[in-house]
Amino acid sequence: MEPQFPGSIGTSSSLVLRLGQALFSVASLLFMCVGVQFYAYTSFCFLVTIKGLTIPWSLTLAMVDAFSVFVKRPSPQLQIVSVVVVGDWILSFLSLAAACSTASVSDFMVTEVGATFCGGQMCNRYRLSAAMACLSWSLSLTLALLNLWLLHSLYSNY
């Protein structure tokens, strides 16, 4: 029997973390897209693109976790865990880049350009979107680290 680390793929804690990641990504996407013209700025388009990739990734893996938790608990396979680790790390780095670029541009719009360029409601939505993206990234990084730990233990068993 393979080890089951908390937060690794196929566990209930992974399911909770994946659902949280999807929830924060959806919130970030909604704050960015609803009633705001985000497409005028490259960093905002980058955030929307990355969150558009993160949501299906995390929901698909949440379904895998739910299947493993509620139906049956198969032992994690090396190839599947390898793909999940690579996907998690790629999306984690891209999410960090998107969250930081959105936060820096929205901060620049408020502090340097002033209220004439960025209305209060619009800037607040940009900031909330960046905050939700940072929360989503923190969960993504947590999952990437935990699954990397599981991958190491699977490799050491071979």
Protein Blocks (a to p, Z undefined) as FASTA:
>chain_A
ZZddehiahiaklmmmmmmmmmmmmmmmmmmmnopafklpmklmmmmmmmmmmmmmmmmm
mmmmmmmmmmmccdddfklmmmmmmmmmmmmmmmmmmmmmmmmmmmmmmmmnommlmcfk
lmmmmmmmmmmmmmmmmmmmmmmmmmmmmmmmmmmmZZ
